[in-house]
Amino acid sequence: MNSYSLTQFVKQSTHDNNILDLVLSTSNKIISNIDILPPTGTSDHNVIVFDINLVNSINEYNSSDHTFLDWSHADYDMISMDLFC
């Protein structure tokens, strides 16, 4: 995840003793107040509840030093090959 600049926010187990359910973001400021709750219904995975701080993320991404990727020029064949090899 570090090679993609992602932060994983779930630190407690979500299924048995494993962390199988993830909350990922490229910003450390966008996710807060993560809570792990018991499963609902017939699920065997715990519920993850969290806040998304959109105001902070908009201000952060409006800064002039942030790089935006232009996905309209992406090499999707190469991306597919990389993902499925």
C-alpha positions in Angstrom: 0.0 0.0 0.0 2.9 2.3 0.6 4.0 2.1 -3.0 0.5 3.5 -3.9 0.6 6.2 -1.2 -2.3 4.6 0.6 -3.0 4.6 4.3 -4.9 1.7 5.8 -7.1 2.9 8.7 -8.6 -0.3 10.1 -6.4 -1.6 13.0 -8.7 -4.1 14.6 -9.9 -7.5 13.4 -13.0 -7.5 11.2 -13.4 -11.3 10.8 -12.3 -13.7 13.4 -8.8 -12.5 14.4 -8.0 -11.1 11.0 -8.2 -7.7 9.3 -10.1 -8.5 6.1 -12.1 -5.3 5.6 -10.1 -2.2 4.8 -10.6 1.6 4.7 -7.9 3.1 2.4 -7.1 6.7 1.5 -4.3 8.7 0.0 -4.9 11.3 2.7 -4.3 10.9 6.4 -6.8 13.6 7.2 -9.9 12.4 5.3 -10.8 9.5 7.5 -11.5 9.8 11.2 -13.5 8.2 14.1 -13.2 4.6 13.0 -15.2 2.2 15.0 -15.6 -1.6 14.7 -19.0 -2.9 15.6 -20.4 -6.4 15.8 -21.8 -8.0 12.6 -25.3 -7.3 11.5 -27.8 -9.8 10.1 -26.2 -13.0 8.9 -22.8 -11.5 8.1 -19.7 -12.9 9.7 -17.7 -9.7 9.3 -17.7 -6.8 11.7 -19.1 -3.5 10.7 -16.7 -0.6 10.1 -18.1 2.9 10.8 -16.1 6.0 10.1 -16.3 9.7 9.2 -15.2 11.1 5.9 -13.9 14.7 6.3 -14.7 16.2 2.9 -14.1 19.8 3.8 -10.5 19.0 4.8 -9.9 16.9 1.7 -11.3 19.6 -0.6 -9.0 22.2 0.9 -6.0 19.8 0.8 -6.5 18.9 -2.9 -6.9 22.5 -3.9 -3.4 23.2 -2.9 -1.0 24.0 -5.7 1.5 21.3 -4.8 -0.9 18.4 -5.3 -0.5 16.3 -8.4 -3.6 15.2 -10.3 -3.5 12.1 -12.5 -5.0 12.4 -16.0 -6.7 9.0 -16.4 -8.0 9.9 -19.8 -4.5 9.2 -21.1 -3.8 6.0 -19.1 -2.6 2.9 -20.7 -5.4 0.6 -19.6 -4.0 -2.5 -21.4 -0.7 -2.1 -19.4 -2.7 -1.5 -16.1 -4.7 -4.7 -16.7 -1.6 -6.7 -17.5 0.1 -5.4 -14.3 -3.0 -6.2 -12.1 -3.6 -9.7 -13.5 -0.1 -11.0 -13.9 
